[in-house]
Amino acid sequence: MAGKMAVRIRRITSKAGLGGRTSDVYTAAVVGGGTVVNDMFLNCGSAEDYDAWEKLGNPGWGWNDLLPYFKKVRFLTVLSRTFY
């Protein structure tokens, strides 16, 4: 397996209060575990979750406010590898 990375997908079942929903969590089968999975995974909550935050007194945190940023990060293009 030298030079190859094995990525495992684990199905996680939610606890009570989340309606029994499940989601996938990516882990690595190598020394270092999940820290070697260096990929830009993006998981967004549901529109209702973000709208609920806004209704709790957090203006600008609604789904329609954040959607442009979710779209922007999905199509992120790194122009340079020089960060410092």
ZATOR-594461 format. One record per atom (N, C-alpha, C, O): x, y, z; residue number from 1; atom name; residue in three letters. Coordinates in steps of 0.2 Angstrom, whole numbers, m for minus. Each point is the difference from the previous one (the first is absolute). Last residue first. Layout:
% residues N
SITE c1 c2 c3 seq atom type
SITE X Y Z NUM CA ALA .
...
This chain:
% residues 84
SITE c1 c2 c3 seq atom type
SITE 13 168 13 84 N TYR .
SITE 4 4 4 84 CA TYR .
SITE 5 3 m3 84 C TYR .
SITE 4 4 3 84 O TYR .
SITE m18 m19 m14 83 N PHE .
SITE m5 3 4 83 CA PHE .
SITE 4 5 5 83 C PHE .
SITE m4 4 3 83 O PHE .
SITE 6 m18 m28 82 N THR .
SITE 4 5 5 82 CA THR .
SITE m5 3 4 82 C THR .
SITE m3 5 m2 82 O THR .
SITE m3 m18 m17 81 N ARG .
SITE 2 m4 6 81 CA ARG .
SITE 4 3 5 81 C ARG .
SITE 1 m2 6 81 O ARG .
SITE m20 11 m25 80 N SER .
SITE 7 0 2 80 CA SER .
SITE 1 m5 6 80 C SER .
SITE m4 1 5 80 O SER .
SITE m17 3 m15 79 N LEU .
SITE 4 3 m5 79 CA LEU .
SITE 7 m1 1 79 C LEU .
SITE 4 0 m5 79 O LEU .
SITE m27 m14 11 78 N VAL .
SITE 6 3 3 78 CA VAL .
SITE 4 2 m5 78 C VAL .
SITE 2 m3 m4 78 O VAL .
SITE m29 0 5 77 N THR .
SITE 6 m1 m4 77 CA THR .
SITE 6 3 3 77 C THR .
SITE 0 6 2 77 O THR .
SITE m27 m14 4 76 N LEU .
SITE 6 3 2 76 CA LEU .
SITE 5 m2 m4 76 C LEU .
SITE 2 m6 m1 76 O LEU .
SITE m26 0 3 75 N PHE .
SITE 3 1 m6 75 CA PHE .
SITE 7 4 1 75 C PHE .
SITE 2 4 m5 75 O PHE .
SITE m16 m10 23 74 N ARG .
SITE m1 m6 m4 74 CA ARG .
SITE 4 1 m7 74 C ARG .
SITE 3 m5 m3 74 O ARG .
SITE m6 24 18 73 N VAL .
SITE 5 m5 3 73 CA VAL .
SITE 0 m7 m4 73 C VAL .
SITE 5 m3 m1 73 O VAL .
SITE m21 20 m4 72 N LYS .
SITE 7 3 m2 72 CA LYS .
SITE 5 m5 2 72 C LYS .
SITE 5 m2 m3 72 O LYS .
SITE m28 m2 9 71 N LYS .
SITE 1 m1 m8 71 CA LYS .
SITE 8 2 m1 71 C LYS .
SITE 3 m4 m4 71 O LYS .
SITE m11 7 26 70 N PHE .
SITE 0 m7 m2 70 CA PHE .
SITE 2 m1 m7 70 C PHE .
SITE 4 m4 m1 70 O PHE .
SITE m8 26 7 69 N TYR .
SITE 7 m2 2 69 CA TYR .
SITE 0 m8 0 69 C TYR .
SITE 6 m2 m2 69 O TYR .
SITE m26 12 m4 68 N PRO .
SITE 5 3 m5 68 CA PRO .
SITE 7 m3 2 68 C PRO .
SITE 4 m1 m4 68 O PRO .
SITE m23 m4 19 67 N LEU .
SITE 0 m4 m6 67 CA LEU .
SITE 6 3 m5 67 C LEU .
SITE 3 m4 m3 67 O LEU .
SITE m11 14 24 66 N LEU .
SITE 6 m4 0 66 CA LEU .
SITE 1 m4 m7 66 C LEU .
SITE 6 m2 m1 66 O LEU .
SITE m25 16 6 65 N ASP .
SITE 6 4 1 65 CA ASP .
SITE 6 m3 m1 65 C ASP .
SITE 5 2 m2 65 O ASP .
SITE m26 m14 1 64 N ASN .
SITE 1 5 m6 64 CA ASN .
SITE 6 4 1 64 C ASN .
SITE 3 3 m5 64 O ASN .
SITE m9 m17 23 63 N TRP .
SITE 2 m4 m5 63 CA TRP .
SITE 2 5 m6 63 C TRP .
SITE 5 m1 m4 63 O TRP .
SITE m3 12 28 62 N GLY .
SITE m5 m4 m4 62 CA GLY .
SITE 3 m3 m6 62 C GLY .
SITE 5 2 m3 62 O GLY .
SITE 6 14 19 61 N TRP .
SITE 1 m7 0 61 CA TRP .
SITE m5 m4 m3 61 C TRP .
SITE 0 m7 1 61 O TRP .
SITE m1 31 2 60 N GLY .
SITE 5 m2 m4 60 CA GLY .
SITE 2 m7 m1 60 C GLY .
SITE 5 m2 m4 60 O GLY .
SITE m15 12 27 59 N PRO .
SITE m1 2 m7 59 CA PRO .
SITE 6 m1 m4 59 C PRO .
SITE 6 0 2 59 O PRO .
SITE m16 m10 20 58 N ASN .
SITE 7 0 m3 58 CA ASN .
SITE m1 2 m7 58 C ASN .
SITE 0 m4 m5 58 O ASN .
SITE m17 m2 23 57 N GLY .
SITE 3 7 1 57 CA GLY .
SITE 7 0 m3 57 C GLY .
SITE 4 4 2 57 O GLY .
SITE m20 m22 m4 56 N LEU .
SITE 2 0 7 56 CA LEU .
SITE 4 7 2 56 C LEU .
SITE 2 0 5 56 O LEU .
SITE m9 m6 m27 55 N LYS .
SITE m6 1 4 55 CA LYS .
SITE 2 1 7 55 C LYS .
SITE m4 3 4 55 O LYS .
SITE 21 m10 m19 54 N GLU .
SITE m2 7 m1 54 CA GLU .
SITE m6 2 4 54 C GLU .
SITE 0 5 3 54 O GLU .
SITE 6 m28 m3 53 N TRP .
SITE 5 4 3 53 CA TRP .
SITE m1 8 0 53 C TRP .
SITE 0 4 5 53 O TRP .
SITE m14 m19 m17 52 N ALA .
SITE m1 0 7 52 CA ALA .
SITE 5 4 4 52 C ALA .
SITE m2 3 5 52 O ALA .
SITE 5 m6 m28 51 N ASP .
SITE m5 4 1 51 CA ASP .
SITE m2 1 8 51 C ASP .
SITE m2 5 2 51 O ASP .
SITE 18 m21 m9 50 N TYR .
SITE 2 6 0 50 CA TYR .
SITE m5 6 1 50 C TYR .
SITE 1 5 3 50 O TYR .
SITE m8 m28 m4 49 N ASP .
SITE 5 1 6 49 CA ASP .
SITE 2 7 0 49 C ASP .
SITE 0 4 5 49 O ASP .
SITE m13 m11 m23 48 N GLU .
SITE m4 1 6 48 CA GLU .
SITE 4 2 6 48 C GLU .
SITE m1 4 4 48 O GLU .
SITE 10 m11 m25 47 N ALA .
SITE m2 7 0 47 CA ALA .
SITE m3 2 6 47 C ALA .
SITE 0 5 3 47 O ALA .
SITE 17 m25 m1 46 N SER .
SITE m6 1 m4 46 CA SER .
SITE m2 8 1 46 C SER .
SITE 2 3 4 46 O SER .
SITE 24 m10 m2 45 N GLY .
SITE m6 m2 3 45 CA GLY .
SITE m6 1 m4 45 C GLY .
SITE 1 3 m6 45 O GLY .
SITE 24 m8 m3 44 N CYS .
SITE m5 5 2 44 CA CYS .
SITE m6 m3 3 44 C CYS .
SITE m2 m5 m1 44 O CYS .
SITE 29 m2 m6 43 N ASN .
SITE m7 m3 2 43 CA ASN .
SITE m4 6 3 43 C ASN .
SITE 2 4 5 43 O ASN .
SITE 22 m10 m19 42 N LEU .
SITE m4 5 2 42 CA LEU .
SITE m7 m3 1 42 C LEU .
SITE m3 m2 m4 42 O LEU .
SITE 31 m4 1 41 N PHE .
SITE m6 m2 0 41 CA PHE .
SITE m5 5 3 41 C PHE .
SITE 2 4 4 41 O PHE .
SITE 23 m6 m14 40 N MET .
SITE m5 5 2 40 CA MET .
SITE m7 m2 0 40 C MET .
SITE m4 1 m5 40 O MET .
SITE 28 m15 10 39 N ASP .
SITE m5 2 m6 39 CA ASP .
SITE m4 5 3 39 C ASP .
SITE m2 1 6 39 O ASP .
SITE 20 m17 3 38 N ASN .
SITE 1 7 0 38 CA ASN .
SITE m4 2 m7 38 C ASN .
SITE 3 2 m5 38 O ASN .
SITE 1 m23 22 37 N VAL .
SITE m5 1 m5 37 CA VAL .
SITE 0 8 m1 37 C VAL .
SITE m4 3 4 37 O VAL .
SITE 17 m12 13 36 N VAL .
SITE 4 m1 m7 36 CA VAL .
SITE m5 1 m5 36 C VAL .
SITE 2 0 m6 36 O VAL .
SITE m9 0 29 35 N THR .
SITE 4 6 m2 35 CA THR .
SITE 3 0 m6 35 C THR .
SITE 2 5 m3 35 O THR .
SITE m15 m24 13 34 N GLY .
SITE m3 5 m4 34 CA GLY .
SITE 4 6 m2 34 C GLY .
SITE m2 4 m5 34 O GLY .
SITE 17 m23 13 33 N GLY .
SITE m7 0 0 33 CA GLY .
SITE m3 5 m4 33 C GLY .
SITE 3 2 m6 33 O GLY .
SITE 20 m10 13 32 N GLY .
SITE m2 7 0 32 CA GLY .
SITE m8 1 0 32 C GLY .
SITE m2 5 1 32 O GLY .
SITE 14 m26 m12 31 N VAL .
SITE 2 3 6 31 CA VAL .
SITE m1 8 0 31 C VAL .
SITE 1 3 m5 31 O VAL .
SITE m18 m17 m9 30 N VAL .
SITE 7 1 0 30 CA VAL .
SITE 2 3 7 30 C VAL .
SITE m4 2 4 30 O VAL .
SITE m19 m5 m16 29 N ALA .
SITE 3 m6 3 29 CA ALA .
SITE 7 0 m1 29 C ALA .
SITE 3 m4 m3 29 O ALA .
SITE m22 25 5 28 N ALA .
SITE 5 m3 m4 28 CA ALA .
SITE 3 m7 4 28 C ALA .
SITE 0 0 6 28 O ALA .
SITE m26 14 m9 27 N THR .
SITE 6 m1 5 27 CA THR .
SITE 6 m3 m5 27 C THR .
SITE m2 m3 m5 27 O THR .
SITE m24 16 4 26 N TYR .
SITE 5 m2 m4 26 CA TYR .
SITE 6 m1 5 26 C TYR .
SITE 2 5 3 26 O TYR .
SITE m30 m5 0 25 N VAL .
SITE 6 3 2 25 CA VAL .
SITE 6 m4 m3 25 C VAL .
SITE 1 m6 0 25 O VAL .
SITE m30 9 m4 24 N ASP .
SITE 7 m3 m1 24 CA ASP .
SITE 5 4 2 24 C ASP .
SITE 1 6 0 24 O ASP .
SITE m27 m8 9 23 N SER .
SITE 4 4 m4 23 CA SER .
SITE 7 m4 m1 23 C SER .
SITE 1 m5 4 23 O SER .
SITE m30 4 5 22 N THR .
SITE 7 m3 0 22 CA THR .
SITE 4 5 m5 22 C THR .
SITE m3 4 m4 22 O THR .
SITE m21 m2 21 21 N ARG .
SITE 4 1 m6 21 CA ARG .
SITE 6 m3 0 21 C ARG .
SITE 3 m1 6 21 O ARG .
SITE m22 2 11 20 N GLY .
SITE 3 m6 m2 20 CA GLY .
SITE 4 1 m7 20 C GLY .
SITE 1 m5 m3 20 O GLY .
SITE m11 23 16 19 N GLY .
SITE m5 m3 m4 19 CA GLY .
SITE 3 m7 m3 19 C GLY .
SITE m2 m2 m5 19 O GLY .
SITE 11 18 22 18 N LEU .
SITE 1 2 m7 18 CA LEU .
SITE m3 m4 m5 18 C LEU .
SITE 1 m1 m6 18 O LEU .
SITE m3 m2 30 17 N GLY .
SITE m1 7 m1 17 CA GLY .
SITE 2 2 m7 17 C GLY .
SITE m2 6 m2 17 O GLY .
SITE 13 m27 13 16 N ALA .
SITE m7 2 0 16 CA ALA .
SITE 0 7 0 16 C ALA .
SITE 4 4 2 16 O ALA .
SITE 17 m13 m14 15 N LYS .
SITE m3 m1 6 15 CA LYS .
SITE m7 2 0 15 C LYS .
SITE m3 3 m4 15 O LYS .
SITE 16 m11 m18 14 N SER .
SITE m1 5 4 14 CA SER .
SITE m3 m2 7 14 C SER .
SITE m3 m6 0 14 O SER .
SITE 19 m8 m17 13 N THR .
SITE m7 1 1 13 CA THR .
SITE m1 5 6 13 C THR .
SITE 4 m1 5 13 O THR .
SITE 16 m6 m25 12 N ILE .
SITE m2 2 7 12 CA ILE .
SITE m7 2 1 12 C ILE .
SITE m3 3 m4 12 O ILE .
SITE 22 m17 m14 11 N ARG .
SITE m7 3 1 11 CA ARG .
SITE m2 1 7 11 C ARG .
SITE 1 m4 4 11 O ARG .
SITE 23 4 m18 10 N ARG .
SITE m3 m3 5 10 CA ARG .
SITE m7 3 1 10 C ARG .
SITE m1 7 m1 10 O ARG .
SITE 23 m11 m17 9 N ILE .
SITE m6 4 1 9 CA ILE .
SITE m4 m4 6 9 C ILE .
SITE m2 m6 m1 9 O ILE .
SITE 29 7 m8 8 N ARG .
SITE m6 m4 3 8 CA ARG .
SITE m6 5 0 8 C ARG .
SITE 1 6 2 8 O ARG .
SITE 24 m7 m16 7 N VAL .
SITE m5 4 4 7 CA VAL .
SITE m6 m4 1 7 C VAL .
SITE m3 m4 m4 7 O VAL .
SITE 31 0 m2 6 N ALA .
SITE m7 m3 1 6 CA ALA .
SITE m4 5 4 6 C ALA .
SITE 1 1 5 6 O ALA .
SITE 22 2 m21 5 N MET .
SITE m3 2 6 5 CA MET .
SITE m7 m4 0 5 C MET .
SITE m4 1 m5 5 O MET .
SITE 30 m5 m6 4 N LYS .
SITE m7 1 m1 4 CA LYS .
SITE m4 1 7 4 C LYS .
SITE 3 m2 5 4 O LYS .
SITE 21 m2 m8 3 N GLY .
SITE m2 5 m5 3 CA GLY .
SITE m7 1 m1 3 C GLY .
SITE m2 5 m4 3 O GLY .
SITE 9 m28 13 2 N ALA .
SITE 4 5 0 2 CA ALA .
SITE m2 5 m5 2 C ALA .
SITE m1 m1 m6 2 O ALA .
SITE m8 m21 12 1 N MET .
SITE m4 6 0 1 CA MET .
SITE 4 6 0 1 C MET .
SITE m2 6 1 1 O MET .
